[in-house]
Amino acid sequence: MTRPILDDLQRLFELSVDVLCVVSSDGRILACNPAWEHSLGYDIGWIENHTLFDTTHPDDLESVIAATKRVADGMTTVLFENRCLTASGEVRWFQWNARLDSTTGRIYASGRDITNLHVSQERLQRYADLLERTQVELKEAIEELTAVSNTDQLTGLLNRRAFEQRAAEEISRSQRAGSSIAIAIFDIDQFKVVNDTYGHPTGDVVLREVARRLDAARRHQDIVGRWGGEEFIALFPEATVADARLAAERLMLSVSARPVTVGSLQLPVHLSGGATADRVGVSTSLFDLVAAADIALLRAKENGRDRIETQPPKREAPRSPSAPGDASM
């Protein structure tokens, strides 16, 4: 190699912004370029009297020793990353390429400062983590808002709007499957007397306890909601009129089985109910079912309360059900 070319290579070695070094197989730095001083702050004389491991971050020392051994054994290292400590104690990230010259037993290595890249990656990761947390929190907030909007605030049951939505889905499913579906509406007997005698706060306690008992007594597939006022409603999938009567009586008895305790009061609570069912394959709407259940509920009131009556749905055009509480007597 001619002298001018050797001078050019020396000049290239000195001007490189990457740290360049010649290292012995045991990690001793035999020669290095000025970029070491610019990047890490150590004098070249100090560097050339130390090893690669003396500038390595303690947490990365084991991996750097292992990488050096691999290169010394003849394996080329490409894009190996580790942290180095500057003379002032700052941590800098470097990416290395190294290979062994088998004729001399020396390792030739170049390292590039990628600290800014790592900082950017860490910042992006923090943003990604923050975005993920925000998405999780947003999802939870939406679920909570949905639950709140679907829940009757006094009793914790489905409110009327949510029940109507769930019922419409079940009716559509039953019609596709060709199965029957049943509805029952319950009204607390003499509830006005409770409010007038003991006050609305006591009445609220009764409503909450009735709701709790109905929810506890329902089957997994049944849907129970507060229809309004002192009225509650239940949907029984794949149920006939006979099934609906039995299911409604079971719910009714779960409420009347024992008094409701309000402070020192023991208040007997009874329900009247009306039940109906859609025949298999008939396209009856929720309004039809509720209207039929309302008729049956009114009959239960007229026949002495604390009982379940049934009524088949009519087949005329859908009409709006009666307002909640109309059947209270």
Secondary structure, DSSP 8 states (H G I E B T S, - for coil): --HHHHHHHHHHHHH-SSEEEEE-TTSBEEEE-THHHHHH---HHHHTTSBGGGGB-GGGHHHHHHHHHHHHTT--EEEEEEEEE-TTS-EEEEEEEEEEETTTTEEEEEEEE-HHHHHHHHHHHHHHHHHHHHHHHHHHHHHHHHHHHHB-TTT-SB-HHHHHHHHHHHHHHHHHHT--EEEEEEEETTHHHHHHHH-HHHHHHHHHHHHHHHHHHS-TT-EEEEEETTEEEEEEET--HHHHHHHHHHHHHHHHTS-EEETTEEE---EEEEEEEE-TT----HHHHHHHHHHHHHHHHHTTSSSEEE-----SS------TTTT--
